[in-house]
């Protein structure tokens, strides 16, 4: 017992760091995919790319054949995505923050294969993958 009291701060740090390592797995219901894994899902499994950025961001550059529904309008426009419920849906934004909210919305509406692009469009461009302007 004396050992636990004397080393409580170290035990707390060990527990906290272990929890921080597990947090991303516990927090996400959607699988996170790298840009190269996303390309494989698109090409091999007819994956659909969903861009949840704002209109100006989308116009500045987007993934080829991406469906554009801004996050704020996603709930209202879910009917446009119903035919993709059983297909892989790769959700992305600029850096990955908005896409996690969009992925949660899709999971809530029973989409079976929801993936988040890890790092968002920033990771896509860093991987030197093509964008379409306009």
NORLINKA-V148007 format. One record per pair of residues at least 12 apart in sequence whose ideal C-beta (glycine too) atoms are under 10 Angstrom apart, sorted by sequence separation. I is the first residue (numbers start at 1). J is the second residue. If there is no record, write none. Layout:
<<I	J> <I	J>>
This chain:
<<51	63> <58	70> <69	81> <91	103> <102	114> <103	115> <104	116> <49	62> <50	63> <53	66> <55	68> <57	70> <67	80> <89	102> <90	103> <91	104> <103	116> <33	47> <49	63> <52	66> <54	68> <67	81> <89	103> <91	105> <102	116> <103	117> <49	64> <51	66> <52	67> <53	68> <55	70> <91	106> <99	114> <49	65> <50	66> <51	67> <52	68> <53	69> <54	70> <99	115> <100	116> <48	65> <49	66> <50	67> <51	68> <52	69> <53	70> <54	71> <67	84> <74	91> <89	106> <99	116> <48	66> <49	67> <50	68> <51	69> <52	70> <53	71> <54	72> <99	117> <48	67> <49	68> <50	69> <51	70> <52	71> <99	118> <51	71> <52	72> <71	91> <91	111> <96	116> <99	119> <42	63> <52	73> <85	106> <96	117> <99	120> <42	64> <52	74> <67	89> <69	91> <71	93> <84	106> <89	111> <96	118> <98	120> <99	121> <42	65> <70	93> <88	111> <89	112> <90	113> <91	114> <92	115> <93	116> <96	119> <97	120> <39	63> <42	66> <50	74> <66	90> <74	98> <85	109> <87	111> <88	112> <89	113> <90	114> <91	115> <92	116> <93	117> <95	119> <96	120> <38	63> <81	106> <85	110> <86	111> <87	112> <88	113> <89	114> <90	115> <91	116> <92	117> <94	119> <95	120> <96	121> <66	92> <71	97> <72	98> <85	111> <86	112> <87	113> <88	114> <89	115> <90	116> <91	117> <92	118> <94	120> <95	121> <96	122> <63	90> <71	98> <74	101> <75	102> <78	105> <82	109> <84	111> <85	112> <86	113> <88	115> <89	116> <90	117> <92	119> <93	120> <94	121> <95	122> <96	123> <35	63> <70	98> <71	99> <74	102> <78	106> <81	109> <84	112> <85	113> <92	120> <93	121> <94	122> <95	123> <63	92> <82	111> <84	113> <91	120> <92	121> <93	122> <50	80> <62	92> <71	101> <75	105> <78	108> <81	111> <92	122> <94	124> <50	81> <71	102> <74	105> <78	109> <92	123> <70	102> <74	106> <92	124> <48	81> <69	102> <75	108> <78	111> <50	84> <60	94> <71	105> <75	109> <48	83> <74	109> <48	84> <57	93> <47	84> <57	94> <46	84> <48	87> <49	88> <50	89> <51	90> <52	91> <53	92> <54	93> <47	87> <48	88> <49	89> <50	90> <51	91> <52	92> <53	93> <54	94> <46	87> <47	88> <48	89> <49	90> <50	91> <51	92> <52	93> <53	94> <45	87> <46	88> <47	89> <48	90> <49	91> <50	92> <51	93> <52	94> <53	95> <45	88> <47	90> <48	91> <49	92> <50	93> <51	94> <44	88> <54	98> <53	98> <41	87> <42	88> <52	98> <53	99> <41	88> <51	98> <52	99> <40	88> <41	89> <42	90> <51	99> <52	100> <41	90> <50	99> <52	101> <38	88> <52	102> <39	90> <51	102> <52	103> <38	90> <50	102> <37	90> <50	103> <52	105> <38	92> <63	117> <33	88> <35	90> <66	121> <50	106> <31	88> <33	90> <35	92> <63	121> <30	89> <31	90> <33	92> <62	121> <30	90> <61	121> <30	91> <50	111> <60	121> <63	124> <62	124> <58	121> <61	124> <32	96> <50	114> <57	121> <61	125> <48	113> <50	115> <64	129> <66	131> <47	113> <49	115> <51	117> <63	129> <64	130> <66	132> <32	99> <50	117> <53	120> <63	130> <64	131> <65	132> <32	100> <45	113> <47	115> <49	117> <52	120> <53	121> <63	131> <64	132> <30	99> <51	120> <61	130> <62	131> <63	132> <30	100> <51	121> <61	131> <62	132> <29	100> <32	103> <60	131> <61	132> <62	133> <28	100> <30	102> <31	103> <41	113> <61	133> <62	134> <27	100> <30	103> <60	133> <61	134> <29	103> <30	104> <41	115> <58	132> <59	133> <60	134> <28	103> <29	104> <49	124> <59	134> <28	104> <30	106> <58	134> <29	106> <30	107> <38	115> <29	107> <37	115> <38	116> <29	108> <38	117> <37	117> <38	118> <30	111> <37	118> <31	113> <33	115> <35	117> <30	113> <31	114> <32	115> <33	116> <34	117> <35	118> <30	114> <31	115> <32	116> <33	117> <34	118> <35	119> <29	114> <30	115> <31	116> <32	117> <33	118> <34	119> <35	120> <38	123> <39	124> <28	114> <30	116> <32	118> <35	121> <38	124> <29	116> <31	118> <32	119> <28	116> <35	123> <39	127> <34	123> <35	124> <38	127> <34	124> <35	125> <39	129> <35	126> <36	127> <38	129> <35	127> <34	127> <35	128> <36	129> <35	129>>
